[in-house]
Amino acid sequence: MALLLLGGVTFAQDGPDRSKPPVLAPPSSLKLPTIAKRSLTNGLAVWVVESHEVPIVQLSVVVRAGGGDDPQGKFGTASLTAAMLDEGAGQRSTLEIADAIEFLGASLTTTSSYDASAVRLNVPVQRLDQALPLLADVAQRPTFPEKEVERLRQERLTSLLQARDDASSIAAMAFARIVFGPDHRYGTGLIGTETSLKALTSGDLRAFHSAYYQPANATLIVVGDTTPDMVIPQLEKTFGTWRPSAPAGRAQSVPMAPQLRQRQVYLVDKADAEQSQIRIGGVGVPRSTLDYFPLMVLNTVLGGAFTSRLNQNLREEHGYAYGASSAFDMRLSAGPFVAAAGVQTDKTAESVREFFKELDGIRMPIGPDELVKAKNYIALGFPAEFETSTDLSRRLEELLVYRLPNDYFERFISNVMAVTAESVRSSAEQYIV
């Protein structure tokens, strides 16, 4: 486990009084619409989910390639490629694309994570026919104009420069570099470094797009006021002719980083920092972990909710921080586990002690009331993540990218409610080192 302190540092105790939480009845399971799975004549997979409450359709072209597939020495390629997709595509310039989307009353965004990239379109159903050619151009035929590549490059270089003045940003970047190292992909942010950004060319972006943005490596998710019989012919016109323009790229498997097996302390001196930024953690778990649900409950108790132990301790009891939290960032490979807070500079040492008190304490069995409270917090909030077509589409992307079973979300609440105090304790023993 690594401890990172950033700020003006000076080097207490007793745990918080845990008030007894109210015991709530477990919520019922969640019932979601059926996913109709189809494919176009070129093999492009299509998932359709009907949702007729609002005359809107949400479409996502999801590509199974992201920052984890960046070539060594060219970190930031996937992110910049995705950002450039709507900066000129087909016969339209970036301004023409923006004007066309606005005219249709639609919204179009592009994004990339470490695990996947996506082009997302939200459009009124009566304008779907007009919007689909735009979506197809952006996903299939980006032009990567040199002027726009340079503009986005400079924006990103500026953001990296600005991050040097922000203690929280410095702490996040330093923590990743310490835990994963400079050569591991997770040791560097998605947009890359100043050196890698300056080296990227429009040719690099075209090569990445040609290798990974292919029908065999993509799925089109459609959620909204339509049916498979209605939308598949529309999609066939615009996406059925999509063909690879280069040999398919081989998906990179991000290696599991070695875990830090003993506690280490790193100090980053930033004398003008208004607070000391504390980051404590190490290598976490991949999204495929069998301990996903115990870890969700564990993290809710530890630092994943306002009433969590860390927040109640550092904020409510001691007043050292405005907020304190913890999280497992689960990716295709094991991402980081981190507990974090910006704390009062003259209370840095005391804050560190309270952090470790809670990190050590979570490895002890949690009481039945606290267990029930955490499980209900997760279960009761879960249905709100499916309120809109956009929400549902994002969760389907998760289902796709992490290869989860079709009934995963229907069984989600029952899996949460089945978590035991012993499984939480066992997970803490294994992952909170």
Helices and strands as residue ranges (DSSP letters): E 2-6, E 36-39, E 45-50, E 56-63, G 67-69, H 77-84, E 88-89, E 92-93, H 94-103, E 107-112, E 117-124, G 125-127, H 128-140, H 146-163, H 167-180, G 185-187, H 194-199, H 202-212, G 215-217, E 218-224, H 228-239, E 264-268, E 276-283, H 292-302, H 309-311, I 312-317, E 321-328, E 336-343, G 345-347, H 348-361, H 368-381, G 382-386, H 389-401, H 412-417, H 421-431
